[in-house]
Protein backbone atom coordinates (compact mmCIF):
# COMPACT_ATOMS: atom_id res chain seq x y z
CA UNK A 1 0.00 0.00 0.00
CA UNK A 2 1.15 3.56 -0.62
CA UNK A 3 1.95 6.06 2.10
CA UNK A 4 -1.60 7.34 2.68
CA UNK A 5 -5.19 6.12 2.43
CA UNK A 6 -5.98 9.06 0.14
CA UNK A 7 -3.39 8.18 -2.49
CA UNK A 8 -4.61 4.95 -4.20
CA UNK A 9 -7.17 4.91 -7.01
CA UNK A 10 -10.37 2.82 -6.81
CA UNK A 11 -8.64 0.14 -8.85
CA UNK A 12 -5.70 0.13 -6.44
CA UNK A 13 -8.12 -0.34 -3.55
CA UNK A 14 -9.95 -3.15 -5.35
CA UNK A 15 -6.66 -4.98 -5.93
CA UNK A 16 -5.47 -4.40 -2.38
CA UNK A 17 -8.72 -5.59 -0.78
CA UNK A 18 -9.01 -8.67 -2.93
CA UNK A 19 -12.45 -10.28 -2.68
CA UNK A 20 -14.38 -7.27 -1.40
CA UNK A 21 -17.45 -6.50 -3.60
CA UNK A 22 -17.41 -3.41 -5.77
CA UNK A 23 -19.99 -1.61 -3.65
CA UNK A 24 -17.59 -1.79 -0.69
CA UNK A 25 -14.93 -0.04 -2.77
CA UNK A 26 -17.50 2.61 -3.68
CA UNK A 27 -18.40 3.08 0.01
CA UNK A 28 -14.72 3.40 0.88
CA UNK A 29 -14.17 5.93 -1.91
CA UNK A 30 -17.19 8.00 -0.87
CA UNK A 31 -16.07 7.96 2.75
CA UNK A 32 -12.57 9.09 1.87
CA UNK A 33 -13.26 11.72 -0.75
CA UNK A 34 -16.85 12.90 -0.25
CA UNK A 35 -16.77 12.91 3.54
CA UNK A 36 -13.04 13.18 4.22
CA UNK A 37 -13.05 10.41 6.82
CA UNK A 38 -10.14 8.24 7.89
CA UNK A 39 -10.81 4.60 6.91
CA UNK A 40 -11.52 3.60 10.49
CA UNK A 41 -14.38 6.13 10.76
CA UNK A 42 -16.34 5.10 7.65
CA UNK A 43 -19.29 3.71 9.57
CA UNK A 44 -21.07 1.91 6.71
CA UNK A 45 -18.08 -0.40 6.27
CA UNK A 46 -17.97 -3.61 8.34
CA UNK A 47 -15.89 -3.37 11.46
CA UNK A 48 -13.55 -6.10 10.24
CA UNK A 49 -12.86 -4.18 7.03
CA UNK A 50 -12.30 -0.95 8.94
CA UNK A 51 -9.77 -2.71 11.16
CA UNK A 52 -8.00 -4.10 8.10
CA UNK A 53 -7.90 -0.65 6.53
CA UNK A 54 -6.46 0.89 9.68
CA UNK A 55 -3.66 -1.68 9.51
CA UNK A 56 -2.74 -1.25 5.85
CA UNK A 57 -3.56 2.43 5.33
CA UNK A 58 -2.94 4.55 8.38
CA UNK A 59 -2.62 8.31 7.86
CA UNK A 60 0.97 9.51 7.51
CA UNK A 61 0.74 12.70 9.57
CA UNK A 62 0.28 13.17 13.31
CA UNK A 63 -0.91 16.55 14.55
CA UNK A 64 1.56 17.75 17.18
CA UNK A 65 0.57 21.37 17.63
CA UNK A 66 -2.35 23.66 16.81
CA UNK A 67 -2.57 27.42 17.16
CA UNK A 68 -5.70 29.49 16.72
CA UNK A 69 -5.76 33.22 16.01
CA UNK A 70 -7.48 35.38 18.60
CA UNK A 71 -10.32 36.17 16.19
CA UNK A 72 -10.87 32.46 15.49
CA UNK A 73 -10.57 32.89 11.73
CA UNK A 74 -7.13 31.36 11.23
CA UNK A 75 -5.81 28.00 12.40
CA UNK A 76 -2.27 26.75 12.02
CA UNK A 77 -1.27 23.12 12.38
CA UNK A 78 2.11 21.50 12.82
CA UNK A 79 2.22 17.89 11.71
CA UNK A 80 4.86 15.27 12.38
CA UNK A 81 5.66 12.70 9.71
CA UNK A 82 6.92 9.19 10.56
CA UNK A 83 10.52 10.40 10.11
CA UNK A 84 9.79 13.25 12.59
CA UNK A 85 9.99 16.10 10.08
CA UNK A 86 7.64 19.00 10.76
CA UNK A 87 5.03 20.10 8.21
CA UNK A 88 2.83 23.17 8.53
CA UNK A 89 -0.69 23.90 7.25
CA UNK A 90 -2.81 27.05 7.63
CA UNK A 91 -6.61 27.09 7.43
CA UNK A 92 -8.29 30.46 6.91
CA UNK A 93 -12.01 30.90 7.54
CA UNK A 94 -14.23 33.37 5.72
CA UNK A 95 -17.97 33.89 6.27
CA UNK A 96 -19.16 31.24 3.80
CA UNK A 97 -16.01 29.34 2.89
CA UNK A 98 -12.50 28.35 3.92
CA UNK A 99 -9.11 28.30 2.22
CA UNK A 100 -6.27 25.95 3.10
CA UNK A 101 -2.62 26.80 2.53
CA UNK A 102 -0.65 23.55 2.19
CA UNK A 103 3.03 22.70 2.27
CA UNK A 104 4.77 20.78 -0.48
CA UNK A 105 8.18 20.27 1.15
CA UNK A 106 9.62 19.92 4.62
CA UNK A 107 11.72 23.05 4.66
CA UNK A 108 12.90 24.84 1.53
CA UNK A 109 16.16 25.05 -0.42
CA UNK A 110 15.49 28.40 -2.10
CA UNK A 111 17.28 30.39 0.62
CA UNK A 112 15.12 33.54 0.70
CA UNK A 113 16.33 35.28 3.84
CA UNK A 114 13.05 36.95 4.80
CA UNK A 115 11.23 33.59 4.85
CA UNK A 116 11.21 31.53 8.05
CA UNK A 117 11.05 28.29 6.06
CA UNK A 118 14.08 29.32 4.02
CA UNK A 119 16.02 30.09 7.16
CA UNK A 120 15.35 26.58 8.43
CA UNK A 121 16.83 24.87 5.36
CA UNK A 122 15.57 21.93 3.32
CA UNK A 123 14.80 18.42 4.59
CA UNK A 124 12.84 16.59 1.86
CA UNK A 125 9.92 16.62 -0.56
CA UNK A 126 6.50 15.67 0.73
CA UNK A 127 4.70 12.67 -0.72
CA UNK A 128 1.39 12.93 -2.54
CA UNK A 129 -0.32 11.46 0.50
CA UNK A 130 1.24 13.97 2.89
CA UNK A 131 0.01 16.83 0.70
CA UNK A 132 -3.50 15.38 0.41
CA UNK A 133 -3.80 14.67 4.13
CA UNK A 134 -3.44 18.41 4.79
CA UNK A 135 -6.42 19.05 2.49
CA UNK A 136 -8.47 16.28 4.11
CA UNK A 137 -7.85 17.68 7.59
CA UNK A 138 -8.79 21.18 6.45
CA UNK A 139 -12.01 19.97 4.86
CA UNK A 140 -13.07 18.20 8.04
CA UNK A 141 -12.50 21.29 10.18
CA UNK A 142 -14.00 23.71 7.63
CA UNK A 143 -17.25 21.72 7.92
CA UNK A 144 -20.29 23.78 6.96
CA UNK A 145 -18.18 26.71 5.74
CA UNK A 146 -17.05 24.54 2.79
CA UNK A 147 -13.41 24.20 1.82
CA UNK A 148 -13.48 26.13 -1.44
CA UNK A 149 -9.84 26.96 -2.18
CA UNK A 150 -6.48 25.21 -1.95
CA UNK A 151 -3.27 27.22 -2.28
CA UNK A 152 0.22 25.75 -2.46
CA UNK A 153 1.85 28.60 -0.56
CA UNK A 154 3.04 26.81 2.56
CA UNK A 155 6.46 25.41 3.34
CA UNK A 156 8.66 24.67 0.35
CA UNK A 157 8.88 25.44 -3.36
CA UNK A 158 6.05 23.46 -5.04
CA UNK A 159 7.76 23.31 -8.43
CA UNK A 160 10.86 21.75 -6.84
CA UNK A 161 8.53 18.81 -6.06
CA UNK A 162 6.75 19.11 -9.37
CA UNK A 163 5.51 15.60 -10.15
CA UNK A 164 4.07 14.93 -6.71
CA UNK A 165 2.48 18.37 -6.48
CA UNK A 166 0.80 17.95 -9.86
CA UNK A 167 -0.45 14.48 -8.92
CA UNK A 168 -1.92 15.98 -5.74
CA UNK A 169 -3.46 18.86 -7.73
CA UNK A 170 -5.22 16.44 -10.06
CA UNK A 171 -6.52 14.41 -7.11
CA UNK A 172 -7.82 17.59 -5.46
CA UNK A 173 -9.67 18.49 -8.64
CA UNK A 174 -10.88 15.03 -9.71
CA UNK A 175 -11.51 13.33 -6.37
CA UNK A 176 -12.13 16.13 -3.87
CA UNK A 177 -14.25 18.03 -6.38
CA UNK A 178 -12.53 21.39 -5.91
CA UNK A 179 -12.53 23.28 -9.21
CA UNK A 180 -9.23 23.92 -10.95
CA UNK A 181 -9.80 27.68 -10.80
CA UNK A 182 -9.96 27.37 -7.00
CA UNK A 183 -6.48 25.82 -6.80
CA UNK A 184 -3.37 28.00 -6.97
CA UNK A 185 0.28 26.96 -7.08
CA UNK A 186 2.92 29.47 -6.03
CA UNK A 187 6.52 29.46 -7.21
CA UNK A 188 9.57 31.56 -6.57
CA UNK A 189 10.20 31.43 -10.33
CA UNK A 190 11.45 28.05 -11.57
CA UNK A 191 11.13 28.74 -15.29
CA UNK A 192 11.22 25.24 -16.84
CA UNK A 193 8.49 24.13 -14.43
CA UNK A 194 6.37 27.24 -15.11
CA UNK A 195 6.43 26.38 -18.82
CA UNK A 196 5.61 22.74 -18.10
CA UNK A 197 2.80 23.83 -15.79
CA UNK A 198 1.36 26.05 -18.52
CA UNK A 199 1.19 23.05 -20.83
CA UNK A 200 -0.64 20.76 -18.38
CA UNK A 201 -4.04 21.67 -19.84
CA UNK A 202 -5.41 22.80 -16.47
CA UNK A 203 -7.01 26.04 -15.35
CA UNK A 204 -5.04 26.04 -12.09
CA UNK A 205 -3.86 29.46 -10.94
CA UNK A 206 -0.20 30.49 -10.95
CA UNK A 207 1.26 32.87 -8.38
CA UNK A 208 4.86 34.07 -8.70
CA UNK A 209 6.66 35.29 -5.58
CA UNK A 210 8.29 38.29 -7.24
CA UNK A 211 9.16 40.73 -4.40
CA UNK A 212 11.50 42.81 -6.61
CA UNK A 213 11.21 44.00 -10.20
CA UNK A 214 14.88 44.40 -11.10
CA UNK A 215 17.55 41.73 -11.14
CA UNK A 216 20.00 43.47 -8.79
CA UNK A 217 17.49 43.68 -5.96
CA UNK A 218 15.85 40.33 -6.68
CA UNK A 219 19.24 38.61 -6.68
CA UNK A 220 19.66 39.76 -3.09
CA UNK A 221 16.17 38.80 -1.94
CA UNK A 222 15.74 35.62 -3.97
CA UNK A 223 19.01 33.82 -4.82
CA UNK A 224 17.41 31.62 -7.52
CA UNK A 225 16.98 34.80 -9.60
CA UNK A 226 20.66 34.54 -10.55
CA UNK A 227 19.77 31.35 -12.43
CA UNK A 228 16.32 32.47 -13.62
CA UNK A 229 16.45 36.26 -14.18
CA UNK A 230 13.41 38.47 -14.51
CA UNK A 231 13.35 38.71 -18.33
CA UNK A 232 13.17 34.91 -18.60
CA UNK A 233 10.59 34.80 -15.80
CA UNK A 234 8.40 37.33 -17.59
CA UNK A 235 8.59 35.30 -20.80
CA UNK A 236 7.50 32.16 -18.92
CA UNK A 237 4.59 34.06 -17.34
CA UNK A 238 3.46 35.21 -20.78
CA UNK A 239 3.62 31.61 -21.95
CA UNK A 240 1.34 30.60 -19.07
CA UNK A 241 -1.11 33.38 -19.93
CA UNK A 242 -1.11 32.44 -23.61
CA UNK A 243 -1.65 28.73 -22.92
CA UNK A 244 -4.29 29.04 -20.21
CA UNK A 245 -5.94 32.39 -20.83
CA UNK A 246 -5.42 33.17 -17.14
CA UNK A 247 -3.38 36.00 -15.73
CA UNK A 248 -0.48 35.43 -13.37
CA UNK A 249 -0.52 36.87 -9.86
CA UNK A 250 2.68 38.57 -8.71
CA UNK A 251 3.10 38.19 -4.94
CA UNK A 252 4.96 41.10 -3.37
CA UNK A 253 5.91 40.98 0.32
CA UNK A 254 6.12 44.57 1.52
CA UNK A 255 9.48 44.96 3.29
CA UNK A 256 10.16 48.26 5.03
CA UNK A 257 12.80 50.28 3.18
CA UNK A 258 13.67 47.40 0.85
CA UNK A 259 11.04 47.11 -1.88
CA UNK A 260 8.38 49.67 -0.97
CA UNK A 261 9.68 52.86 -2.64
CA UNK A 262 8.02 54.81 -5.46
CA UNK A 263 10.73 53.49 -7.80
CA UNK A 264 9.88 49.91 -6.81
CA UNK A 265 6.21 50.60 -7.54
CA UNK A 266 7.05 52.08 -10.95
CA UNK A 267 9.22 49.09 -11.88
CA UNK A 268 6.55 46.66 -10.69
CA UNK A 269 3.88 48.52 -12.64
CA UNK A 270 5.85 48.28 -15.89
CA UNK A 271 6.47 44.59 -15.36
CA UNK A 272 2.85 43.88 -14.44
CA UNK A 273 1.43 45.73 -17.43
CA UNK A 274 3.76 43.84 -19.77
CA UNK A 275 2.35 40.51 -18.56
CA UNK A 276 -1.23 41.58 -17.74
CA UNK A 277 -0.49 40.35 -14.21
CA UNK A 278 -2.47 40.94 -11.06
CA UNK A 279 -0.45 42.15 -8.06
CA UNK A 280 -1.07 40.93 -4.52
CA UNK A 281 0.68 43.04 -1.88
CA UNK A 282 1.50 41.11 1.27
CA UNK A 283 2.15 42.82 4.61
CA UNK A 284 5.22 40.96 5.81
CA UNK A 285 4.79 38.82 8.91
CA UNK A 286 7.71 39.38 11.30
CA UNK A 287 10.31 36.64 11.01
CA UNK A 288 13.01 35.97 13.61
CA UNK A 289 16.50 36.32 12.17
CA UNK A 290 15.58 38.73 9.37
CA UNK A 291 16.73 42.28 10.25
CA UNK A 292 13.93 44.21 8.54
CA UNK A 293 10.22 44.45 9.19
CA UNK A 294 7.09 44.81 7.13
CA UNK A 295 6.21 48.17 5.59
CA UNK A 296 3.89 50.37 7.65
CA UNK A 297 0.24 50.44 6.64
CA UNK A 298 0.32 53.96 5.20
CA UNK A 299 3.22 53.09 2.89
CA UNK A 300 1.42 49.98 1.69
CA UNK A 301 -1.60 52.14 0.86
CA UNK A 302 0.59 54.62 -1.04
CA UNK A 303 2.30 51.81 -2.93
CA UNK A 304 -1.07 50.30 -3.84
CA UNK A 305 -2.42 53.68 -5.04
CA UNK A 306 0.65 54.23 -7.21
CA UNK A 307 0.15 50.86 -8.88
CA UNK A 308 -3.53 51.58 -9.49
CA UNK A 309 -2.72 54.99 -10.96
CA UNK A 310 -0.40 53.23 -13.41
CA UNK A 311 -3.08 50.84 -14.59
CA UNK A 312 -2.28 47.79 -12.46
CA UNK A 313 -4.94 45.58 -10.89
CA UNK A 314 -3.86 45.27 -7.26
CA UNK A 315 -5.11 43.88 -3.96
CA UNK A 316 -3.64 43.97 -0.47
CA UNK A 317 -3.74 40.67 1.35
CA UNK A 318 -5.35 40.83 4.76
CA UNK A 319 -2.71 40.30 7.41
CA UNK A 320 -3.96 37.27 9.27
CA UNK A 321 -2.44 35.04 11.92
CA UNK A 322 0.38 37.26 13.12
CA UNK A 323 -0.47 36.29 16.69
CA UNK A 324 -0.05 32.59 15.85
CA UNK A 325 3.23 32.88 13.92
CA UNK A 326 1.45 32.34 10.60
CA UNK A 327 4.51 32.96 8.47
CA UNK A 328 5.49 29.58 7.06
CA UNK A 329 8.17 27.84 9.07
CA UNK A 330 7.75 29.77 12.30
CA UNK A 331 5.73 27.13 14.12
CA UNK A 332 8.07 24.34 13.03
CA UNK A 333 10.99 26.31 14.44
CA UNK A 334 9.42 25.91 17.89
CA UNK A 335 8.21 22.34 17.40
CA UNK A 336 6.76 20.58 20.40
CA UNK A 337 6.08 16.89 19.87
CA UNK A 338 2.84 16.76 21.83
CA UNK A 339 0.05 15.06 19.80
CA UNK A 340 -3.25 16.90 19.73
CA UNK A 341 -6.62 16.15 18.14
CA UNK A 342 -8.39 18.12 15.42
CA UNK A 343 -11.57 19.73 16.66
CA UNK A 344 -14.11 20.19 13.83
CA UNK A 345 -16.16 22.54 16.03
CA UNK A 346 -13.49 25.19 15.51
Beta strands, then each sheet from edge to edge (+ up, - down):
strand 1: 62-68
strand 2: 74-80
strand 3: 86-93
strand 4: 98-101
strand 5: 105-107
strand 6: 122-125
strand 7: 147-152
strand 8: 183-187
strand 9: 205-209
strand 10: 249-254
strand 11: 278-283
strand 12: 314-317
sheet 1: 1+ 2- 3+ 4- 7- 8- 9- 10- 11- 12-
sheet 2: 5+ 6-
end
